[in-house]
Amino acid sequence: MRHRLLFALAALAALFVLPSTNVGAQPVLHSSTVPLILGGFVTVEPVRPYRSGDLVWMSSPPVAQLVTPLSSGCQRVPATGYIGTNVYADSTSEYSNYWSWGSASSGQPFYWYVKRSDESNASNGYSTGGGGSSSIAANVYHWKVQNKGSTPQAWNVCWDVL
């Protein structure tokens, strides 16, 4: 049941992402399929690459707040637009023990963090542009990212309690 719910929420989050296309010099977008600890897989769809004219945050954007916290779900980070080079963006805070995220929308490098409520790191790392996941002890966390690429980027991130 949990896997069906997570899949349904990931599919719902994908509705907010425009379909991927391979136009001109744009990179080909690939889904990140991440194995779940208890078996099965969840697919996190990437955000389309930045296009000229898209909203770009040059400082940390506001965090979109969910009306009701969920034990699992997905969201776009940042909630709108893309973040510029060296800019940070955060997800909402959620009770979880598992976080997964798709590839960066432009496939460029980024630092990622799973943060506790006091802003200390529960887990962190560097990516050359691909998706990933992190399993940690259950608590309230949020996912944070810093764009290290030369192009504005965005991500889709999911959380769960496994």
C-alpha positions as CSV (number, residue, x, y, z in Angstrom):
1,M,0.0,0.0,0.0
2,R,2.8,2.4,0.9
3,H,4.5,1.8,-2.4
4,R,1.3,2.5,-4.3
5,L,0.8,5.7,-2.3
6,L,4.4,6.9,-2.9
7,F,4.0,6.1,-6.6
8,A,0.7,8.0,-6.8
9,L,2.3,11.0,-5.1
10,A,5.3,10.9,-7.4
11,A,3.0,10.7,-10.4
12,L,1.1,13.7,-9.0
13,A,4.3,15.7,-8.6
14,A,5.2,14.8,-12.2
15,L,2.1,16.7,-13.3
16,F,3.9,19.9,-12.3
17,V,6.9,19.1,-14.6
18,L,6.6,19.8,-18.3
19,P,7.3,16.7,-20.4
20,S,11.0,16.3,-21.4
21,T,12.0,17.1,-25.0
22,N,15.3,16.9,-26.8
23,V,15.5,20.3,-28.6
24,G,18.7,21.7,-29.9
25,A,21.5,21.5,-27.3
26,Q,19.3,20.6,-24.4
27,P,20.4,17.6,-22.4
28,V,18.2,14.4,-22.5
29,L,16.4,14.1,-19.3
30,H,16.4,10.7,-17.5
31,S,14.4,9.5,-14.5
32,S,16.2,8.5,-11.4
33,T,15.1,5.1,-10.3
34,V,16.0,4.6,-6.6
35,P,15.6,1.2,-4.8
36,L,13.6,1.3,-1.6
37,I,15.1,-0.4,1.5
38,L,12.0,-2.7,1.9
39,G,12.0,-3.7,-1.8
40,G,10.5,-2.0,-4.9
41,F,11.5,1.2,-6.6
42,V,10.4,4.8,-6.7
43,T,11.0,6.9,-9.8
44,V,11.7,10.6,-9.3
45,E,11.0,12.5,-12.5
46,P,13.5,15.3,-13.3
47,V,12.5,18.9,-13.8
48,R,12.9,20.3,-17.3
49,P,16.1,22.3,-18.0
50,Y,16.1,26.0,-17.5
51,R,15.1,28.0,-20.6
52,S,15.7,31.7,-21.2
53,G,12.9,33.7,-19.6
54,D,12.2,31.3,-16.8
55,L,12.1,32.7,-13.2
56,V,15.6,32.5,-11.6
57,W,16.1,33.1,-7.9
58,M,19.4,34.9,-7.2
59,S,19.0,34.5,-3.4
60,S,17.3,31.7,-1.5
61,P,13.6,31.5,-2.5
62,P,10.8,31.1,0.0
63,V,9.9,27.6,1.1
64,A,6.4,26.5,-0.1
65,Q,4.4,25.3,2.9
66,L,2.1,22.2,2.6
67,V,-1.2,22.5,4.3
68,T,-1.0,19.2,6.0
69,P,2.4,17.4,6.6
70,L,2.4,14.0,5.0
71,S,4.3,10.8,6.0
72,S,5.4,10.5,2.4
73,G,5.3,12.7,-0.7
74,C,7.2,14.6,-3.3
75,Q,7.7,18.3,-4.1
76,R,9.7,20.5,-6.5
77,V,12.7,22.5,-5.1
78,P,12.5,25.4,-5.5
79,A,8.6,25.4,-5.6
80,T,8.7,27.9,-8.5
81,G,11.5,28.9,-10.9
82,Y,15.1,27.8,-10.8
83,I,18.0,28.8,-8.5
84,G,21.1,30.5,-9.8
85,T,24.7,29.5,-9.3
86,N,25.7,29.2,-5.6
87,V,22.1,29.8,-4.4
88,Y,20.4,27.5,-1.9
89,A,16.8,26.2,-1.8
90,D,14.9,24.2,0.7
91,S,12.0,21.7,0.8
92,T,9.4,21.8,3.5
93,S,10.1,20.1,6.8
94,E,8.7,16.5,7.0
95,Y,8.7,13.6,9.4
96,S,10.8,11.0,7.5
97,N,13.6,8.5,7.4
98,Y,14.2,8.4,3.7
99,W,14.8,11.1,1.1
100,S,15.3,10.7,-2.7
101,W,15.8,13.2,-5.4
102,G,15.9,13.3,-9.2
103,S,18.7,14.6,-11.4
104,A,19.3,18.3,-11.5
105,S,17.2,19.9,-14.3
106,S,20.3,21.0,-16.2
107,G,22.4,17.9,-15.2
108,Q,25.0,20.1,-13.6
109,P,26.7,19.8,-10.1
110,F,25.1,20.5,-6.8
111,Y,25.6,20.0,-3.1
112,W,22.7,18.4,-1.2
113,Y,21.8,18.2,2.5
114,V,19.3,16.5,4.7
115,K,18.9,19.0,7.5
116,R,17.5,18.6,11.0
117,S,15.2,21.3,12.5
118,D,18.2,23.0,14.1
119,E,19.9,23.2,10.6
120,S,22.6,20.7,11.5
121,N,23.3,18.0,8.8
122,A,21.8,14.6,9.2
123,S,23.3,13.6,5.8
124,N,25.0,15.5,2.9
125,G,27.0,15.1,-0.3
126,Y,28.0,16.3,-3.7
127,S,26.5,15.3,-7.0
128,T,27.8,15.9,-10.5
129,G,24.2,16.2,-11.6
130,G,22.5,12.9,-10.9
131,G,19.8,11.9,-8.5
132,G,20.3,10.0,-5.2
133,S,18.9,9.0,-1.9
134,S,19.6,9.1,1.8
135,S,18.4,6.8,4.7
136,I,18.5,8.3,8.2
137,A,16.9,7.8,11.6
138,A,13.2,8.9,11.6
139,N,12.8,12.6,12.6
140,V,11.7,15.9,11.2
141,Y,14.0,16.9,8.3
142,H,14.1,19.1,5.2
143,W,16.1,18.7,2.0
144,K,18.4,21.5,1.0
145,V,20.4,22.1,-2.2
146,Q,23.1,24.5,-3.4
147,N,23.4,24.9,-7.2
148,K,27.1,24.6,-8.2
149,G,26.3,24.5,-12.0
150,S,26.7,27.4,-14.4
151,T,23.0,27.2,-15.4
152,P,19.9,27.8,-13.2
153,Q,18.5,24.4,-11.9
154,A,15.6,22.8,-10.0
155,W,14.9,19.4,-8.5
156,N,12.1,17.0,-7.6
157,V,12.5,15.5,-4.1
158,C,10.5,12.8,-2.3
159,W,10.4,11.6,1.3
160,D,9.0,8.6,3.2
161,V,8.9,6.8,6.4
162,L,10.0,3.2,5.7
